[in-house]
Amino acid sequence: MADSISSISLSTFPTNKFEALALIYMQQQNLSGMSPEQMLDKYQEVYSKMRDHERMKGQVTY
C-alpha cells in the first residue's frame, strides 16, 4: 500500500506565475462570442507575451 502512495504525482493549475497571470487576465476580458479555439489562442498569446517580456528583462525564474 505504501508503494502505491509514493508513486502518486499531483499536478495543480496554475503551475507558475505566468499561468496564473494569464488566467487572471483572461477572466477580466469580454469573452462572449469567442470560440473555444479563439480563447485558447488568446490565452497562449497572453502567456507568451508575459514570458517573453520577462525573458527580455533577464528575470526569468522557472
N, C-alpha and C positions, 0 to 999 in steps of 0.2 A: 504494500500500500504506500509506503513512504517513497518508493522509487517512482511511482506514477505521479505523485505530487511534485517531486523535484523537477520533473520534465515539463511542467506546465509553463507556458510562456504567455504572459499577459501583454496586450497591446492597447494603448489608450490613444484617443484623439482629443485634442491636438498633441502631437509629439514634440513640437518645438514652437518657438515664438512666432515663426513665420506662418505656420498653420493657424495658430491662434489669432493672430492679427488679420490674416486673410479672411478667416471666418467672421470675425467682428466686422470687418469692412463690408463683407457681403450681406450681413444682417442689416446693415444701415442703408442698403441700396433698394430701389424700387425694382423688384424682380418680376413684377407682373408682366405677362406677355412674353417672358423669356422661356425658351425651351430648356429642357434639362441639359442639352448639349451646349447651349449658349451659356448657361450658368456655370458649367464645368470649365468652359473656355475662359470665362471671366475670372473665376477663382484661380485658375492656373496662371493667368496673366498677372493678377494682383500678387500672388505668391512669388512669381518670378521677379517682378519689379522690386519687391522688398528685398529679396535675396541679392539681386544684382546691385541694388543701392548700397547695401551693407558691404558687399564684396568690394565695391569701388572705394569705399571708405576704409577698407582694410580692417574691418571689425567683425569678420565672420567668425562665429563660435558655434560649432556644431557639436 
